[in-house]
Amino acid sequence: MNPFDTETRHDLTLFIEAVNSNPNGDPNLGNRPRHDAETGHGVIRDGALKRRARDWMVAKGKDVLVQPSEDSLQARELQAGGEDVSTEHLKDCIDVRLFGHVATANDSHNQIWGPVQIGDATSVDPVDIETQALTRSLKTTDEDSGKGMGREHIVRYGLYRAVGSYSPNRAGDKVTEEDLKLLYQGLLRGWEYSTSSSRPEVSGVALGVVTHKNPLGNAPRRETTDLLQFGTEEEHPRSLDDYNRMEAEAPGGTELTVFEPYDEILEGEEASEG
């Protein structure tokens, strides 16, 4: 089966690791890494996962609508006034084709359903969040001495898991195999491409893609997204080496393909040329 087939269903399981980083801070909590207060498991919101994928698509020269920039396509469309920002031409943007888009123009709400849905990532095990003191030596005003103290919050180590899906009935006729390749690349490599001081060591580990023979599916998603797993016996894992990767047999009518960052099948011609 072809994991890039745009005319059938794919179920996705993504693993990301964070080392001494804040993979997704909560501004309502002083930018502390998001976590489940009851279980201690870390959380990365779905928007952060899509942001990294979008960053990768921009780096690959693709038109991306949703960008954090005043000169983004999204900003220009909104400034157009009477133009309907969710018309068919916006599907020329790869993120709209894949993730869909909700836009507001002239008090009317317009929605494009995307074939790719991704949920929040939750750490496989509880994470340890550490708060560190920082010194500041930059003046923000003339009266400011330029000296002060601040804080940063990091996850010492966390292996996160997110699940998603691709539904061909929402893809229309514009989604291509190249789009899916770029999506898989972005989910795995977008973190390294958009590294920052708060997340110096966040990277994709593996992406499991379960391809169905029937476009409507051959097995429940709760089964297919558990085929690829990482387990550990360590009470406080601090490295990917503390985990064992396990792959279960795929249900009838489905096939599991596991991609890793820099996988040649994702890189295509670029890998063979390099």
Beta strands, then each sheet from edge to edge (+ up, - down):
strand 1: 10-21
strand 2: 25-26
strand 3: 32-33
strand 4: 41-44
strand 5: 100-105
strand 6: 108-113
strand 7: 116-118
strand 8: 121-126
strand 9: 129-136
strand 10: 148-166
strand 11: 202-212
strand 12: 228-231
strand 13: 244-247
strand 14: 254-259
sheet 1: 4+ 8- 10+ 1- 11+ 14-
sheet 2: 2+ 3-
sheet 3: 4+ 8- 10+ 7-
sheet 4: 4+ 8- 10+ 9-
sheet 5: 5+ 6-
sheet 6: 12+ 13-
end
